[in-house]
């Protein structure tokens, strides 16, 4: 279920860097390229944490590295 700003549980797990929950949600069909209300994606949240292993995991599971946020930045910027 989405929060008021369009974030799903995957966004919250990515923001906190909770690897086990991120993997569980993706394995159970969470939309890895969904945008929040401000145009952010789960990948952009993980990039902000600096966790390279999680960035790699998301990309390997289909995260779009070219998807720009609401302020025209790529997640890897």
PQR file with spaces between the fields and no chain letter, atoms N, CA, C, O and H, PARSE charges and radii, in Angstrom:
ATOM       1  N    UNK     1       0.837   -1.183    0.000 -0.4000 1.5000
ATOM       2  CA   UNK     1       0.000    0.000    0.000 -0.0000 2.0000
ATOM       3  C    UNK     1       0.882    1.246    0.000  0.5500 1.7000
ATOM       4  O    UNK     1       1.914    1.291    0.669 -0.5500 1.4000
ATOM       5  N    UNK     2       0.463    2.248   -0.754 -0.4000 1.5000
ATOM       6  CA   UNK     2       1.229    3.487   -0.860 -0.0000 2.0000
ATOM       7  C    UNK     2       0.922    4.441    0.290  0.5500 1.7000
ATOM       8  O    UNK     2      -0.185    4.464    0.829 -0.5500 1.4000
ATOM       9  H    UNK     2      -0.375    2.212   -1.297  0.4000 1.0000
ATOM      10  N    UNK     3       1.934    5.224    0.648 -0.4000 1.5000
ATOM      11  CA   UNK     3       1.715    6.293    1.616 -0.0000 2.0000
ATOM      12  C    UNK     3       1.169    7.509    0.872  0.5500 1.7000
ATOM      13  O    UNK     3       0.979    7.454   -0.343 -0.5500 1.4000
ATOM      14  H    UNK     3       2.833    5.206    0.210  0.4000 1.0000
ATOM      15  N    UNK     4       0.919    8.581    1.573 -0.4000 1.5000
ATOM      16  CA   UNK     4       0.347    9.773    0.971 -0.0000 2.0000
ATOM      17  C    UNK     4       1.195   10.390   -0.127  0.5500 1.7000
ATOM      18  O    UNK     4       0.664   11.071   -1.004 -0.5500 1.4000
ATOM      19  H    UNK     4       1.074    8.625    2.560  0.4000 1.0000
ATOM      20  N    UNK     5       2.502   10.165   -0.096 -0.4000 1.5000
ATOM      21  CA   UNK     5       3.378   10.741   -1.119 -0.0000 2.0000
ATOM      22  C    UNK     5       3.759    9.722   -2.191  0.5500 1.7000
ATOM      23  O    UNK     5       4.732    9.914   -2.920 -0.5500 1.4000
ATOM      24  H    UNK     5       2.933    9.611    0.616  0.4000 1.0000
ATOM      25  N    UNK     6       2.991    8.644   -2.281 -0.4000 1.5000
ATOM      26  CA   UNK     6       3.209    7.663   -3.336 -0.0000 2.0000
ATOM      27  C    UNK     6       4.288    6.639   -3.059  0.5500 1.7000
ATOM      28  O    UNK     6       4.671    5.886   -3.955 -0.5500 1.4000
ATOM      29  H    UNK     6       2.200    8.489   -1.689  0.4000 1.0000
ATOM      30  N    UNK     7       4.783    6.596   -1.837 -0.4000 1.5000
ATOM      31  CA   UNK     7       5.837    5.642   -1.503 -0.0000 2.0000
ATOM      32  C    UNK     7       5.238    4.317   -1.044  0.5500 1.7000
ATOM      33  O    UNK     7       4.267    4.278   -0.288 -0.5500 1.4000
ATOM      34  H    UNK     7       4.472    7.207   -1.110  0.4000 1.0000
ATOM      35  N    UNK     8       5.841    3.243   -1.520 -0.4000 1.5000
ATOM      36  CA   UNK     8       5.448    1.892   -1.146 -0.0000 2.0000
ATOM      37  C    UNK     8       6.388    1.383   -0.052  0.5500 1.7000
ATOM      38  O    UNK     8       7.370    2.052    0.270 -0.5500 1.4000
ATOM      39  H    UNK     8       6.630    3.275   -2.134  0.4000 1.0000
ATOM      40  N    UNK     9       6.108    0.219    0.521 -0.4000 1.5000
ATOM      41  CA   UNK     9       7.034   -0.342    1.506 -0.0000 2.0000
ATOM      42  C    UNK     9       8.467   -0.477    0.959  0.5500 1.7000
ATOM      43  O    UNK     9       9.431   -0.369    1.717 -0.5500 1.4000
ATOM      44  H    UNK     9       5.310   -0.324    0.259  0.4000 1.0000
ATOM      45  N    UNK    10       8.603   -0.713   -0.351 -0.4000 1.5000
ATOM      46  CA   UNK    10       9.948   -0.824   -0.924 -0.0000 2.0000
ATOM      47  C    UNK    10      10.717    0.484   -0.761  0.5500 1.7000
ATOM      48  O    UNK    10      11.915    0.456   -0.478 -0.5500 1.4000
ATOM      49  H    UNK    10       7.820   -0.802   -0.966  0.4000 1.0000
ATOM      50  N    UNK    11      10.063    1.615   -0.930 -0.4000 1.5000
ATOM      51  CA   UNK    11      10.732    2.907   -0.738 -0.0000 2.0000
ATOM      52  C    UNK    11      11.249    3.037    0.689  0.5500 1.7000
ATOM      53  O    UNK    11      12.384    3.460    0.908 -0.5500 1.4000
ATOM      54  H    UNK    11       9.090    1.638   -1.160  0.4000 1.0000
ATOM      55  N    UNK    12      10.425    2.675    1.645 -0.4000 1.5000
ATOM      56  CA   UNK    12      10.822    2.801    3.048 -0.0000 2.0000
ATOM      57  C    UNK    12      11.990    1.871    3.373  0.5500 1.7000
ATOM      58  O    UNK    12      12.903    2.248    4.108 -0.5500 1.4000
ATOM      59  H    UNK    12       9.503    2.331    1.467  0.4000 1.0000
ATOM      60  N    UNK    13      11.958    0.661    2.826 -0.4000 1.5000
ATOM      61  CA   UNK    13      13.064   -0.275    3.045 -0.0000 2.0000
ATOM      62  C    UNK    13      14.341    0.241    2.391  0.5500 1.7000
ATOM      63  O    UNK    13      15.426    0.104    2.956 -0.5500 1.4000
ATOM      64  H    UNK    13      11.216    0.355    2.229  0.4000 1.0000
ATOM      65  N    UNK    14      14.219    0.833    1.206 -0.4000 1.5000
ATOM      66  CA   UNK    14      15.392    1.364    0.506 -0.0000 2.0000
ATOM      67  C    UNK    14      15.972    2.566    1.241  0.5500 1.7000
ATOM      68  O    UNK    14      17.191    2.710    1.332 -0.5500 1.4000
ATOM      69  H    UNK    14      13.337    0.944    0.747  0.4000 1.0000
ATOM      70  N    UNK    15      15.120    3.413    1.758 -0.4000 1.5000
ATOM      71  CA   UNK    15      15.593    4.589    2.494 -0.0000 2.0000
ATOM      72  C    UNK    15      16.394    4.173    3.725  0.5500 1.7000
ATOM      73  O    UNK    15      17.398    4.801    4.064 -0.5500 1.4000
ATOM      74  H    UNK    15      14.130    3.296    1.684  0.4000 1.0000
ATOM      75  N    UNK    16      15.946    3.119    4.385 -0.4000 1.5000
ATOM      76  CA   UNK    16      16.631    2.673    5.601 -0.0000 2.0000
ATOM      77  C    UNK    16      17.754    1.681    5.310  0.5500 1.7000
ATOM      78  O    UNK    16      18.529    1.337    6.202 -0.5500 1.4000
ATOM      79  H    UNK    16      15.131    2.609    4.110  0.4000 1.0000
ATOM      80  N    UNK    17      17.842    1.219    4.050 -0.4000 1.5000
ATOM      81  CA   UNK    17      18.898    0.280    3.686 -0.0000 2.0000
ATOM      82  C    UNK    17      18.678   -1.117    4.224  0.5500 1.7000
ATOM      83  O    UNK    17      19.640   -1.860    4.421 -0.5500 1.4000
ATOM      84  H    UNK    17      17.213    1.499    3.325  0.4000 1.0000
ATOM      85  N    UNK    18      17.434   -1.491    4.466 -0.4000 1.5000
ATOM      86  CA   UNK    18      17.127   -2.804    5.030 -0.0000 2.0000
ATOM      87  C    UNK    18      17.172   -3.869    3.932  0.5500 1.7000
ATOM      88  O    UNK    18      16.180   -4.131    3.253 -0.5500 1.4000
ATOM      89  H    UNK    18      16.652   -0.888    4.306  0.4000 1.0000
ATOM      90  N    UNK    19      18.329   -4.460    3.782 -0.4000 1.5000
ATOM      91  CA   UNK    19      18.590   -5.397    2.685 -0.0000 2.0000
ATOM      92  C    UNK    19      17.630   -6.581    2.657  0.5500 1.7000
ATOM      93  O    UNK    19      17.137   -6.946    1.590 -0.5500 1.4000
ATOM      94  H    UNK    19      19.135   -4.247    4.334  0.4000 1.0000
ATOM      95  N    UNK    20      17.359   -7.182    3.803 -0.4000 1.5000
ATOM      96  CA   UNK    20      16.479   -8.355    3.828 -0.0000 2.0000
ATOM      97  C    UNK    20      15.072   -8.021    3.352  0.5500 1.7000
ATOM      98  O    UNK    20      14.476   -8.779    2.587 -0.5500 1.4000
ATOM      99  H    UNK    20      17.760   -6.885    4.670  0.4000 1.0000
ATOM     100  N    UNK    21      14.548   -6.899    3.798 -0.4000 1.5000
ATOM     101  CA   UNK    21      13.193   -6.515    3.386 -0.0000 2.0000
ATOM     102  C    UNK    21      13.170   -6.124    1.915  0.5500 1.7000
ATOM     103  O    UNK    21      12.226   -6.464    1.202 -0.5500 1.4000
ATOM     104  H    UNK    21      15.032   -6.284    4.419  0.4000 1.0000
ATOM     105  N    UNK    22      14.190   -5.417    1.452 -0.4000 1.5000
ATOM     106  CA   UNK    22      14.271   -5.041    0.033 -0.0000 2.0000
ATOM     107  C    UNK    22      14.232   -6.288   -0.839  0.5500 1.7000
ATOM     108  O    UNK    22      13.457   -6.360   -1.793 -0.5500 1.4000
ATOM     109  H    UNK    22      14.957   -5.141    2.032  0.4000 1.0000
ATOM     110  N    UNK    23      15.056   -7.256   -0.517 -0.4000 1.5000
ATOM     111  CA   UNK    23      15.103   -8.485   -1.316 -0.0000 2.0000
ATOM     112  C    UNK    23      13.775   -9.235   -1.251  0.5500 1.7000
ATOM     113  O    UNK    23      13.299   -9.746   -2.265 -0.5500 1.4000
ATOM     114  H    UNK    23      15.685   -7.198    0.258  0.4000 1.0000
ATOM     115  N    UNK    24      13.184   -9.301   -0.077 -0.4000 1.5000
ATOM     116  CA   UNK    24      11.891   -9.978    0.078 -0.0000 2.0000
ATOM     117  C    UNK    24      10.829   -9.311   -0.795  0.5500 1.7000
ATOM     118  O    UNK    24      10.105   -9.990   -1.523 -0.5500 1.4000
ATOM     119  H    UNK    24      13.570   -8.886    0.747  0.4000 1.0000
ATOM     120  N    UNK    25      10.739   -8.001   -0.724 -0.4000 1.5000
ATOM     121  CA   UNK    25       9.718   -7.277   -1.484 -0.0000 2.0000
ATOM     122  C    UNK    25       9.909   -7.445   -2.988  0.5500 1.7000
ATOM     123  O    UNK    25       8.938   -7.637   -3.719 -0.5500 1.4000
ATOM     124  H    UNK    25      11.328   -7.449   -0.133  0.4000 1.0000
ATOM     125  N    UNK    26      11.144   -7.375   -3.448 -0.4000 1.5000
ATOM     126  CA   UNK    26      11.409   -7.533   -4.883 -0.0000 2.0000
ATOM     127  C    UNK    26      11.093   -8.955   -5.327  0.5500 1.7000
ATOM     128  O    UNK    26      10.494   -9.158   -6.384 -0.5500 1.4000
ATOM     129  H    UNK    26      11.933   -7.219   -2.854  0.4000 1.0000
ATOM     130  N    UNK    27      11.489   -9.935   -4.530 -0.4000 1.5000
ATOM     131  CA   UNK    27      11.199  -11.329   -4.868 -0.0000 2.0000
ATOM     132  C    UNK    27       9.699  -11.611   -4.897  0.5500 1.7000
ATOM     133  O    UNK    27       9.259  -12.576   -5.522 -0.5500 1.4000
ATOM     134  H    UNK    27      11.975   -9.770   -3.672  0.4000 1.0000
ATOM     135  N    UNK    28       8.918  -10.773   -4.225 -0.4000 1.5000
ATOM     136  CA   UNK    28       7.470  -10.960   -4.183 -0.0000 2.0000
ATOM     137  C    UNK    28       6.724   -9.933   -5.036  0.5500 1.7000
ATOM     138  O    UNK    28       5.543   -9.668   -4.814 -0.5500 1.4000
ATOM     139  H    UNK    28       9.275   -9.989   -3.717  0.4000 1.0000
ATOM     140  N    UNK    29       7.427   -9.361   -6.012 -0.4000 1.5000
ATOM     141  CA   UNK    29       6.766   -8.564   -7.035 -0.0000 2.0000
ATOM     142  C    UNK    29       6.676   -7.070   -6.839  0.5500 1.7000
ATOM     143  O    UNK    29       5.931   -6.410   -7.564 -0.5500 1.4000
ATOM     144  H    UNK    29       8.387   -9.576   -6.192  0.4000 1.0000
ATOM     145  N    UNK    30       7.401   -6.507   -5.894 -0.4000 1.5000
ATOM     146  CA   UNK    30       7.371   -5.049   -5.727 -0.0000 2.0000
ATOM     147  C    UNK    30       7.880   -4.379   -7.004  0.5500 1.7000
ATOM     148  O    UNK    30       8.815   -4.865   -7.641 -0.5500 1.4000
ATOM     149  H    UNK    30       8.006   -7.043   -5.306  0.4000 1.0000
ATOM     150  N    UNK    31       7.260   -3.266   -7.367 -0.4000 1.5000
ATOM     151  CA   UNK    31       7.637   -2.524   -8.575 -0.0000 2.0000
ATOM     152  C    UNK    31       8.927   -1.765   -8.319  0.5500 1.7000
ATOM     153  O    UNK    31       8.943   -0.766   -7.600 -0.5500 1.4000
ATOM     154  H    UNK    31       6.501   -2.871   -6.850  0.4000 1.0000
ATOM     155  N    UNK    32      10.004   -2.251   -8.914 -0.4000 1.5000
ATOM     156  CA   UNK    32      11.333   -1.713   -8.670 -0.0000 2.0000
ATOM     157  C    UNK    32      11.555   -0.349   -9.330  0.5500 1.7000
ATOM     158  O    UNK    32      12.483    0.372   -8.965 -0.5500 1.4000
ATOM     159  H    UNK    32       9.991   -3.062   -9.498  0.4000 1.0000
ATOM     160  N    UNK    33      10.708    0.003  -10.294 -0.4000 1.5000
ATOM     161  CA   UNK    33      10.862    1.281  -10.998 -0.0000 2.0000
ATOM     162  C    UNK    33       9.731    2.263  -10.722  0.5500 1.7000
ATOM     163  O    UNK    33       9.595    3.267  -11.422 -0.5500 1.4000
ATOM     164  H    UNK    33       9.953   -0.583  -10.590  0.4000 1.0000
ATOM     165  N    UNK    34       8.925    1.984   -9.715 -0.4000 1.5000
ATOM     166  CA   UNK    34       7.831    2.899   -9.362 -0.0000 2.0000
ATOM     167  C    UNK    34       8.403    4.234   -8.905  0.5500 1.7000
ATOM     168  O    UNK    34       9.431    4.288   -8.230 -0.5500 1.4000
ATOM     169  H    UNK    34       9.035    1.169   -9.146  0.4000 1.0000
ATOM     170  N    UNK    35       7.725    5.301   -9.281 -0.4000 1.5000
ATOM     171  CA   UNK    35       8.133    6.636   -8.846 -0.0000 2.0000
ATOM     172  C    UNK    35       7.271    7.089   -7.676  0.5500 1.7000
ATOM     173  O    UNK    35       6.066    6.839   -7.637 -0.5500 1.4000
ATOM     174  H    UNK    35       6.890    5.257   -9.830  0.4000 1.0000
ATOM     175  N    UNK    36       7.907    7.756   -6.732 -0.4000 1.5000
ATOM     176  CA   UNK    36       7.158    8.359   -5.630 -0.0000 2.0000
ATOM     177  C    UNK    36       6.528    9.654   -6.134  0.5500 1.7000
ATOM     178  O    UNK    36       6.693   10.017   -7.298 -0.5500 1.4000
ATOM     179  H    UNK    36       8.885    7.960   -6.764  0.4000 1.0000
ATOM     180  N    UNK    37       5.822   10.335   -5.273 -0.4000 1.5000
ATOM     181  CA   UNK    37       5.181   11.583   -5.653 -0.0000 2.0000
ATOM     182  C    UNK    37       6.152   12.658   -6.105  0.5500 1.7000
ATOM     183  O    UNK    37       5.773   13.557   -6.856 -0.5500 1.4000
ATOM     184  H    UNK    37       5.688   10.040   -4.327  0.4000 1.0000
ATOM     185  N    UNK    38       7.410   12.580   -5.655 -0.4000 1.5000
ATOM     186  CA   UNK    38       8.401   13.576   -6.058 -0.0000 2.0000
ATOM     187  C    UNK    38       9.322   13.065   -7.170  0.5500 1.7000
ATOM     188  O    UNK    38      10.347   13.680   -7.465 -0.5500 1.4000
ATOM     189  H    UNK    38       7.718   11.850   -5.044  0.4000 1.0000
ATOM     190  N    UNK    39       8.953   11.942   -7.782 -0.4000 1.5000
ATOM     191  CA   UNK    39       9.711   11.423   -8.916 -0.0000 2.0000
ATOM     192  C    UNK    39      10.903   10.558   -8.560  0.5500 1.7000
ATOM     193  O    UNK    39      11.653   10.150   -9.448 -0.5500 1.4000
ATOM     194  H    UNK    39       8.120   11.443   -7.543  0.4000 1.0000
ATOM     195  N    UNK    40      11.095   10.270   -7.284 -0.4000 1.5000
ATOM     196  CA   UNK    40      12.202    9.409   -6.859 -0.0000 2.0000
ATOM     197  C    UNK    40      11.836    7.951   -7.106  0.5500 1.7000
ATOM     198  O    UNK    40      10.658    7.607   -7.206 -0.5500 1.4000
ATOM     199  H    UNK    40      10.487   10.601   -6.563  0.4000 1.0000
ATOM     200  N    UNK    41      12.853    7.094   -7.204 -0.4000 1.5000
ATOM     201  CA   UNK    41      12.656    5.659   -7.365 -0.0000 2.0000
ATOM     202  C    UNK    41      13.361    4.934   -6.216  0.5500 1.7000
ATOM     203  O    UNK    41      14.182    5.532   -5.519 -0.5500 1.4000
ATOM     204  H    UNK    41      13.810    7.374   -7.123  0.4000 1.0000
ATOM     205  N    UNK    42      13.049    3.658   -6.014 -0.4000 1.5000
ATOM     206  CA   UNK    42      13.783    2.912   -4.993 -0.0000 2.0000
ATOM     207  C    UNK    42      15.303    2.977   -5.213  0.5500 1.7000
ATOM     208  O    UNK    42      16.066    3.068   -4.251 -0.5500 1.4000
ATOM     209  H    UNK    42      12.382    3.172   -6.580  0.4000 1.0000
ATOM     210  N    UNK    43      15.737    2.932   -6.474 -0.4000 1.5000
ATOM     211  CA   UNK    43      17.174    3.004   -6.751 -0.0000 2.0000
ATOM     212  C    UNK    43      17.756    4.332   -6.285  0.5500 1.7000
ATOM     213  O    UNK    43      18.853    4.355   -5.725 -0.5500 1.4000
ATOM     214  H    UNK    43      15.118    2.859   -7.255  0.4000 1.0000
ATOM     215  N    UNK    44      17.061    5.418   -6.498 -0.4000 1.5000
ATOM     216  CA   UNK    44      17.602    6.711   -6.070 -0.0000 2.0000
ATOM     217  C    UNK    44      17.732    6.763   -4.546  0.5500 1.7000
ATOM     218  O    UNK    44      18.670    7.369   -4.028 -0.5500 1.4000
ATOM     219  H    UNK    44      16.171    5.399   -6.952  0.4000 1.0000
ATOM     220  N    UNK    45      16.804    6.136   -3.828 -0.4000 1.5000
ATOM     221  CA   UNK    45      16.898    6.101   -2.371 -0.0000 2.0000
ATOM     222  C    UNK    45      18.107    5.281   -1.925  0.5500 1.7000
ATOM     223  O    UNK    45      18.842    5.687   -1.025 -0.5500 1.4000
ATOM     224  H    UNK    45      16.042    5.644   -4.249  0.4000 1.0000
ATOM     225  N    UNK    46      18.309    4.122   -2.561 -0.4000 1.5000
ATOM     226  CA   UNK    46      19.447    3.279   -2.190 -0.0000 2.0000
ATOM     227  C    UNK    46      20.763    3.971   -2.527  0.5500 1.7000
ATOM     228  O    UNK    46      21.727    3.867   -1.768 -0.5500 1.4000
ATOM     229  H    UNK    46      17.712    3.792   -3.292  0.4000 1.0000
ATOM     230  N    UNK    47      20.815    4.672   -3.651 -0.4000 1.5000
ATOM     231  CA   UNK    47      22.039    5.398   -4.012 -0.0000 2.0000
ATOM     232  C    UNK    47      22.400    6.419   -2.940  0.5500 1.7000
ATOM     233  O    UNK    47      23.579    6.630   -2.654 -0.5500 1.4000
ATOM     234  H    UNK    47      20.032    4.756   -4.268  0.4000 1.0000
ATOM     235  N    UNK    48      21.408    7.042   -2.356 -0.4000 1.5000
ATOM     236  CA   UNK    48      21.658    8.038   -1.308 -0.0000 2.0000
ATOM     237  C    UNK    48      22.239    7.403   -0.050  0.5500 1.7000
ATOM     238  O    UNK    48      22.927    8.078    0.715 -0.5500 1.4000
ATOM     239  H    UNK    48      20.451    6.870   -2.588  0.4000 1.0000
ATOM     240  N    UNK    49      21.973    6.114    0.178 -0.4000 1.5000
ATOM     241  CA   UNK    49      22.529    5.451    1.362 -0.0000 2.0000
ATOM     242  C    UNK    49      23.995    5.093    1.159  0.5500 1.7000
ATOM     243  O    UNK    49      24.726    4.873    2.125 -0.5500 1.4000
ATOM     244  H    UNK    49      21.414    5.566   -0.444  0.4000 1.0000
ATOM     245  N    UNK    50      24.428    5.033   -0.115 -0.4000 1.5000
ATOM     246  CA   UNK    50      25.812    4.681   -0.405 -0.0000 2.0000
ATOM     247  C    UNK    50      26.098    3.192   -0.349  0.5500 1.7000
ATOM     248  O    UNK    50      27.261    2.790   -0.377 -0.5500 1.4000
ATOM     249  H    UNK    50      23.835    5.211   -0.899  0.4000 1.0000
ATOM     250  N    UNK    51      25.072    2.373   -0.269 -0.4000 1.5000
ATOM     251  CA   UNK    51      25.254    0.923   -0.178 -0.0000 2.0000
ATOM     252  C    UNK    51      25.421    0.345   -1.590  0.5500 1.7000
ATOM     253  O    UNK    51      24.437    0.061   -2.273 -0.5500 1.4000
ATOM     254  H    UNK    51      24.128    2.700   -0.246  0.4000 1.0000
ATOM     255  N    UNK    52      26.655    0.178   -2.008 -0.4000 1.5000
ATOM     256  CA   UNK    52      26.945   -0.280   -3.367 -0.0000 2.0000
ATOM     257  C    UNK    52      26.392   -1.672   -3.652  0.5500 1.7000
ATOM     258  O    UNK    52      25.977   -1.951   -4.776 -0.5500 1.4000
ATOM     259  H    UNK    52      27.454    0.409   -1.453  0.4000 1.0000
ATOM     260  N    UNK    53      26.380   -2.544   -2.655 -0.4000 1.5000
ATOM     261  CA   UNK    53      25.847   -3.895   -2.860 -0.0000 2.0000
ATOM     262  C    UNK    53      24.354   -3.850   -3.177  0.5500 1.7000
ATOM     263  O    UNK    53      23.875   -4.587   -4.038 -0.5500 1.4000
ATOM     264  H    UNK    53      26.718   -2.318   -1.741  0.4000 1.0000
ATOM     265  N    UNK    54      23.622   -2.983   -2.479 -0.4000 1.5000
ATOM     266  CA   UNK    54      22.190   -2.861   -2.754 -0.0000 2.0000
ATOM     267  C    UNK    54      21.933   -2.192   -4.100  0.5500 1.7000
ATOM     268  O    UNK    54      20.992   -2.560   -4.805 -0.5500 1.4000
ATOM     269  H    UNK    54      24.011   -2.384   -1.780  0.4000 1.0000
ATOM     270  N    UNK    55      22.759   -1.215   -4.462 -0.4000 1.5000
ATOM     271  CA   UNK    55      22.630   -0.591   -5.787 -0.0000 2.0000
ATOM     272  C    UNK    55      22.794   -1.665   -6.853  0.5500 1.7000
ATOM     273  O    UNK    55      21.993   -1.754   -7.783 -0.5500 1.4000
ATOM     274  H    UNK    55      23.523   -0.916   -3.890  0.4000 1.0000
ATOM     275  N    UNK    56      23.829   -2.475   -6.714 -0.4000 1.5000
ATOM     276  CA   UNK    56      24.081   -3.552   -7.674 -0.0000 2.0000
ATOM     277  C    UNK    56      22.906   -4.527   -7.710  0.5500 1.7000
ATOM     278  O    UNK    56      22.481   -4.945   -8.788 -0.5500 1.4000
ATOM     279  H    UNK    56      24.480   -2.403   -5.959  0.4000 1.0000
ATOM     280  N    UNK    57      22.385   -4.887   -6.553 -0.4000 1.5000
ATOM     281  CA   UNK    57      21.251   -5.815   -6.481 -0.0000 2.0000
ATOM     282  C    UNK    57      20.049   -5.252   -7.234  0.5500 1.7000
ATOM     283  O    UNK    57      19.432   -5.960   -8.031 -0.5500 1.4000
ATOM     284  H    UNK    57      22.730   -4.548   -5.678  0.4000 1.0000
ATOM     285  N    UNK    58      19.712   -3.994   -6.993 -0.4000 1.5000
ATOM     286  CA   UNK    58      18.558   -3.393   -7.661 -0.0000 2.0000
ATOM     287  C    UNK    58      18.753   -3.341   -9.172  0.5500 1.7000
ATOM     288  O    UNK    58      17.832   -3.645   -9.930 -0.5500 1.4000
ATOM     289  H    UNK    58      20.213   -3.418   -6.346  0.4000 1.0000
ATOM     290  N    UNK    59      19.939   -2.960   -9.606 -0.4000 1.5000
ATOM     291  CA   UNK    59      20.210   -2.893  -11.048 -0.0000 2.0000
ATOM     292  C    UNK    59      20.119   -4.285  -11.665  0.5500 1.7000
ATOM     293  O    UNK    59      19.548   -4.448  -12.744 -0.5500 1.4000
ATOM     294  H    UNK    59      20.687   -2.713   -8.990  0.4000 1.0000
ATOM     295  N    UNK    60      20.670   -5.279  -10.998 -0.4000 1.5000
ATOM     296  CA   UNK    60      20.604   -6.654  -11.501 -0.0000 2.0000
ATOM     297  C    UNK    60      19.170   -7.176  -11.567  0.5500 1.7000
ATOM     298  O    UNK    60      18.883   -8.113  -12.313 -0.5500 1.4000
ATOM     299  H    UNK    60      21.134   -5.147  -10.122  0.4000 1.0000
ATOM     300  N    UNK    61      18.281   -6.580  -10.797 -0.4000 1.5000
ATOM     301  CA   UNK    61      16.885   -7.017  -10.779 -0.0000 2.0000
ATOM     302  C    UNK    61      15.965   -6.065  -11.538  0.5500 1.7000
ATOM     303  O    UNK    61      14.749   -6.079  -11.348 -0.5500 1.4000
ATOM     304  H    UNK    61      18.514   -5.819  -10.191  0.4000 1.0000
ATOM     305  N    UNK    62      16.555   -5.241  -12.396 -0.4000 1.5000
ATOM     306  CA   UNK    62      15.751   -4.456  -13.323 -0.0000 2.0000
ATOM     307  C    UNK    62      15.570   -2.985  -13.034  0.5500 1.7000
ATOM     308  O    UNK    62      14.819   -2.317  -13.745 -0.5500 1.4000
ATOM     309  H    UNK    62      17.543   -5.229  -12.550  0.4000 1.0000
ATOM     310  N    UNK    63      16.226   -2.453  -12.021 -0.4000 1.5000
ATOM     311  CA   UNK    63      16.095   -1.018  -11.756 -0.0000 2.0000
ATOM     312  C    UNK    63      16.679   -0.232  -12.927  0.5500 1.7000
ATOM     313  O    UNK    63      17.762   -0.546  -13.419 -0.5500 1.4000
ATOM     314  H    UNK    63      16.836   -2.996  -11.443  0.4000 1.0000
ATOM     315  N    UNK    64      15.957    0.782  -13.362 -0.4000 1.5000
ATOM     316  CA   UNK    64      16.349    1.603  -14.506 -0.0000 2.0000
ATOM     317  C    UNK    64      17.318    2.694  -14.053  0.5500 1.7000
ATOM     318  O    UNK    64      16.921    3.638  -13.371 -0.5500 1.4000
ATOM     319  H    UNK    64      15.077    1.037  -12.962  0.4000 1.0000
ATOM     320  N    UNK    65      18.592    2.560  -14.436 -0.4000 1.5000
ATOM     321  CA   UNK    65      19.595    3.543  -14.017 -0.0000 2.0000
ATOM     322  C    UNK    65      19.459    4.864  -14.761  0.5500 1.7000
ATOM     323  O    UNK    65      20.081    5.855  -14.376 -0.5500 1.4000
ATOM     324  H    UNK    65      18.914    1.792  -14.991  0.4000 1.0000
ATOM     325  N    UNK    66      18.661    4.894  -15.811 -0.4000 1.5000
ATOM     326  CA   UNK    66      18.493    6.121  -16.592 -0.0000 2.0000
ATOM     327  C    UNK    66      17.230    6.891  -16.236  0.5500 1.7000
ATOM     328  O    UNK    66      16.986    7.963  -16.790 -0.5500 1.4000
ATOM     329  H    UNK    66      18.156    4.090  -16.124  0.4000 1.0000
ATOM     330  N    UNK    67      16.433    6.370  -15.331 -0.4000 1.5000
ATOM     331  CA   UNK    67      15.178    7.026  -14.961 -0.0000 2.0000
ATOM     332  C    UNK    67      15.489    8.244  -14.095  0.5500 1.7000
ATOM     333  O    UNK    67      16.068    8.117  -13.016 -0.5500 1.4000
ATOM     334  H    UNK    67      16.631    5.499  -14.881  0.4000 1.0000
ATOM     335  N    UNK    68      15.105    9.412  -14.573 -0.4000 1.5000
ATOM     336  CA   UNK    68      15.414   10.645  -13.864 -0.0000 2.0000
ATOM     337  C    UNK    68      14.354   10.959  -12.814  0.5500 1.7000
ATOM     338  O    UNK    68      13.180   10.623  -12.971 -0.5500 1.4000
ATOM     339  H    UNK    68      14.634    9.515  -15.449  0.4000 1.0000
ATOM     340  N    UNK    69      14.789   11.601  -11.754 -0.4000 1.5000
ATOM     341  CA   UNK    69      13.865   12.010  -10.697 -0.0000 2.0000
ATOM     342  C    UNK    69      13.113   13.261  -11.131  0.5500 1.7000
ATOM     343  O    UNK    69      13.316   13.765  -12.236 -0.5500 1.4000
ATOM     344  H    UNK    69      15.742   11.874  -11.627  0.4000 1.0000
ATOM     345  N    UNK    70      12.257   13.751  -10.267 -0.4000 1.5000
ATOM     346  CA   UNK    70      11.474   14.938  -10.571 -0.0000 2.0000
ATOM     347  C    UNK    70      12.316   16.172  -10.837  0.5500 1.7000
ATOM     348  O    UNK    70      11.853   17.105  -11.492 -0.5500 1.4000
ATOM     349  H    UNK    70      12.092   13.342   -9.370  0.4000 1.0000
ATOM     350  N    UNK    71      13.557   16.192  -10.337 -0.4000 1.5000
ATOM     351  CA   UNK    71      14.435   17.332  -10.598 -0.0000 2.0000
ATOM     352  C    UNK    71      15.500   16.986  -11.634  0.5500 1.7000
ATOM     353  O    UNK    71      16.601   17.537  -11.619 -0.5500 1.4000
ATOM     354  H    UNK    71      13.933   15.434   -9.805  0.4000 1.0000
ATOM     355  N    UNK    72      15.157   16.069  -12.531 -0.4000 1.5000
ATOM     356  CA   UNK    72      15.982   15.706  -13.693 -0.0000 2.0000
ATOM     357  C    UNK    72      17.373   15.182  -13.349  0.5500 1.7000
ATOM     358  O    UNK    72      18.331   15.446  -14.076 -0.5500 1.4000
ATOM     359  H    UNK    72      14.263   15.621  -12.543  0.4000 1.0000
ATOM     360  N    UNK    73      17.491   14.449  -12.256 -0.4000 1.5000
ATOM     361  CA   UNK    73      18.755   13.812  -11.894 -0.0000 2.0000
ATOM     362  C    UNK    73      18.618   12.308  -12.041  0.5500 1.7000
ATOM     363  O    UNK    73      17.582   11.736  -11.703 -0.5500 1.4000
ATOM     364  H    UNK    73      16.713   14.234  -11.666  0.4000 1.0000
ATOM     365  N    UNK    74      19.674   11.664  -12.549 -0.4000 1.5000
ATOM     366  CA   UNK    74      19.657   10.206  -12.600 -0.0000 2.0000
ATOM     367  C    UNK    74      19.988    9.693  -11.202  0.5500 1.7000
ATOM     368  O    UNK    74      20.613   10.410  -10.421 -0.5500 1.4000
ATOM     369  H    UNK    74      20.516   12.129  -12.823  0.4000 1.0000
ATOM     370  N    UNK    75      19.585    8.475  -10.873 -0.4000 1.5000
ATOM     371  CA   UNK    75      19.854    7.955   -9.530 -0.0000 2.0000
ATOM     372  C    UNK    75      21.343    7.872   -9.208  0.5500 1.7000
ATOM     373  O    UNK    75      21.733    7.968   -8.045 -0.5500 1.4000
ATOM     374  H    UNK    75      19.077    7.892  -11.507  0.4000 1.0000
ATOM     375  N    UNK    76      22.169    7.695  -10.226 -0.4000 1.5000
ATOM     376  CA   UNK    76      23.596    7.516   -9.990 -0.0000 2.0000
ATOM     377  C    UNK    76      24.351    8.832   -9.953  0.5500 1.7000
ATOM     378  O    UNK    76      25.575    8.834   -9.816 -0.5500 1.4000
ATOM     379  H    UNK    76      21.852    7.617  -11.172  0.4000 1.0000
ATOM     380  N    UNK    77      23.645    9.959  -10.072 -0.4000 1.5000
ATOM     381  CA   UNK    77      24.275   11.277  -10.108 -0.0000 2.0000
ATOM     382  C    UNK    77      24.918   11.617   -8.804  0.5500 1.7000
ATOM     383  O    UNK    77      25.496   12.694   -8.663 -0.5500 1.4000
ATOM     384  H    UNK    77      22.651    9.958  -10.182  0.4000 1.0000
